[in-house]
Amino acid sequence: MLSVSIFVTARCNYRCVFCYRHIDKGDMTFERARQVIDHLRSISLMEGVNLKISFAGGEPTLVPWISDAIAYAKNSGFKTELITNAANHISDELLELLDVITVDIDSLREETNVKLGKPRTHVLTAENLIQRATEYNLKVKINTVVTRLNLSDVLEMTNWIKNKENIYRWKIFQFLPSYGLAKINENFLKVAKEDFEKLSRKISELMKDWKGQLMVEDNDYMSSAYLSIDQTGSFYVSRYIGGGYETITIGRVEDFTFKKLFELGVISEELVNQRMLLNEKAFLKEG
């Protein structure tokens, strides 16, 4: 099952200091979202690939048509995912359209969350949404971005993750200074690769008996393993150029099949295939 992320807006009700949202591209229109989904459906049928569409931002729930777009993707035969900070209202009707809900939690400490640009109540807000997701039998994924500000906090999350029965995947990212505020705050937030790897080893040891999927992704992985679409409806990647990471637009979605996209060599087909296998395992019980 192939994952494709559509970033529908730059708007957000948080101001996370590590955010790489495309602040200069505004909102995607509903019509553009439908065009993108239609093309993804066309090439997925042509190439025999099952898809999971993730709707992200910014905060995607601030876009008034987000429920309609998710319904359109669902009716097109895709698994659907919402990536949210949980702070905006999410209706029961929207939850019924989802297969996966992803919440960002970078620390359990109130003071750290404030430093990161989140409210003190962020974890409580996230837990409330996780509980609601449980009632709808949704899979829950947690995203954690490791910066210099929360490097020492992430280990504390291991038992918290284990005790949430419906969390099926925990993704831990090395802070990627590729765009927006992330680029501006690079020197303030960046984490050395060796420090991230040391943390990764500790977490892997603590989580070795966990039944969920632990994914730890450094900058090299993140810049090679994702199919991401910006608000204009174009594929993009982050590449290491001239001593730093830059976001590079590849081209309009309609100009590509998945095969053609991989042939460019900017996205690793091998890493994408590994992620596809993890998705298939996660949804295997559903038949």
N, C-alpha and C positions, 0 to 999 in steps of 0.2 A: 504494500500500500504506500503510494507516493504522497508525500506531504508538500503542499504548496501554500505559502503564506501571502495573503493579500493585505497590504497596509492601507487602510481606507481613509485615514485622517492623521493630521499632525496635531489636532486639538487634544488637550489633556487637562484633567483637573488636578494632577500632581505636577511637580516640577523636579523630577529626579535628576540629580546632578550628573548621572552617568548615561542619560538617555541619548540614543542615536536616531530618534525619529526625524523624519524629513520635514523640518519646520518650514521650509520655503515652498512646499508643494500643495498646501491647502487640503481640501477634501476631494476624494474621488466622488464622482456622481453615481447615482444608482444605475443610470443607463450604462455608464462605463463598466461598473461592476458586473452587470448582466452580460455585456459583451465579452469581458474577460472569462466569466464562468462558462459562457457558451463555447468559447474557443477551447478552454481546458477540457470541457466535455467531449468536444469533437476529437481532439488529439488523444485523449485517454481511451476513447472507443477505438480509434484507429490503431493505437499501439497496444491495446489490451492491458491497460494499466488502471488499477483501482486508485482513487484519489481521496485524500483527506484535505479539505480546505480550511485553513486557519485564518480567521479574521482578526487583524491586529491594528495598532495605531502607532503613536498616540493611544488614546482611549477610545476604542471603537463604539462603545455604547453611547458616545456623545453624538454620533451620526444618526439622524432621525430615521433613516431607512435601513438600519442594520438588521433588524428582524426580518424585513422583506428580503434582504440579500441572503441571509442565512437560510430562509425558507426556500429561496430560489436554488441555492446550492444543494439543499437537501432533496428537493424535488428533481434535481438533475442527477441524483443517484450517488452523491458524495457523502462521506462522513464529514461532520462539521465540528469545528472547534472555535471557541471564543477565547482570546487572550486579553485579560482584563486586570485592572488594579482593584476591582470589586467595590470601588467607592461610589459608583453611579448605580441607580436603580436598575436591576435586571428583572424583568417580568417573568412570571411563571410560564407565559406563552413562549417567551424566548428560550427558557431552559428546556422546554419540551422539544425544541428544534435541534438541540445540541447532542453530540455524542461525547465531546470532551470540553471541559472548561479548565483554562490555565490561569493561575493566579501568581503574580510575582511577590515573593517574600524573600528579602535579602538579609533580614536579621529579626530575631525575636525581641530585641531590646528597643525600647521606646526612644532612648536618646540617640541610638544609631540611626533609626528610621528618620528622625528629624534631620540629622546631618545629611542624610541621603536625599532629602527633599520630599519626604512622606509625612503624613500626620502621625502623631503619637499612637492613634487608635488603629493604625493600619492592620496590624496582625489580627485584632479583634474583628475588624471589618471583613478581612479575608476568611477567618474561621467561620463567620456567619454564612458566607457564600458557600464555603465547602460543605457545611451542614445541609444547606438547601440542595446542593448538588447531590448529596447522598440520598435525599428523599426522591430524587428523580433518576436514581441509578446511573448518574453520569460518571465517567472517568474523570479524575482530577489530576492535573499535572501542576507541579510547582516549578517555577523558574527562579533561579538565584544568580544574581550577577555579583561576582567577587571583585571588589575594589579595595583600595588601601584602607578605606573607612570601616569595612565590615569583615576584613580578612580574618580577624580573630573571633568573630561571632558565628561563623558558618558551622563550625563543629558542633555548636550547641543545638543546631537544628536537627541533628540525626535522630534523636529519640522522639522529637516532635513529629518528624516525618513518619517514623515507624508506627506511631500510635494513631495515625489517621488511616483507617482501613481502606478508604476509597482512593487514596493517592496511588496511582499506578506508575508514575514516572516522576523522577526528580532530576531536573536539568541544572547543572552548575556551570556557569559561563565565566571565563576570564574576561574581565572588562575590555571591551573593544572600542578604542577611540577612533571611530570611522566617520562620524557626522555629528552635526548639531552641538548640543551641550557636551556630549562625550568628547568631541574634538577640542572644544574650548577648555575643558577641565582635565585634559590628558595628563599633564604633569602632576596634577594634584591627586589623581585617582589611580593611575596605572599600577599594575601589579607585575612584578618580575616573573618571568616564566618559571624560574626555579622555585619561587615561593608558591606559585599556583600549583606546580607539580607536587611539592611537599604536602600542601593541603589536600590535594587530590588523593594521595596515597593514604593519608590518615582517614579521610572520609570513606574510601573504599574498604579499608579494614573494618571500620565501625559499622558499615552497612552490608557486610558480606553475607549476613544471614537474612537480609531483607528480601521479600518475595517480589518487590517491585523492580522497575528498571531505573538504574542509576546511570546517568549520562554526564560525563565531565568533559567539557569542551574548551580547548584553548583557542587562541586567536587563529592559528593555522587551520584548525578544523572549521571554525565558524565561517571563515572566509572562503571555504571550498565545498561545503556540504548542504547548502540551503538553496531552495528555489523560492526567491522572494520577488514580490511584485509591488511597485510603488503606486502612489495615488494617481499617476497618469496612465497606469496600465502597462508599465514597462518592467521587464526583468532587470534586476540589478545585483551586484555583488560588491563585497569589500575586498580590496586587493592591497598588498603591501608594496608601496611604490615610493622610491626615494627616501627610505628611512621611516615611513609611517604608513598607516592604513588610510585608504581613500575609497569612497563609495563610487563605483563605476556603473553607469547605465549601460545595459547590454542592448536593449531594443524592445520595441512593442511586442506584447505577448503574441499578437496575431502573426508575427513574422517568424514564429518558431514552432516546431514540433519539439517534443522532449529529446528525440534523437538528435535533431539539429542543434539544440541547446548544448548537449553534452559534447558534440563534435567540436565546439568552439574551444574546449579545453580549459575554460575558466571555472567550471563547476566539476567536481570530481564525481564521476559516475559510480566509482567504487564506494565512496563514502555515502552517496545517496542510496545505493543498493543496500548498504548495511542498515541505514535508517529504515528503509522499506521493510526489511526483515523484522526489525524491532516492532514496527507498527503491526505487521501481520501476527506476531506473537501476542501482542496486546489485545487484538480483537479476535483471536482464534476461538475463544470460548463462546463467541456469539455465532459461530458457525459460518 
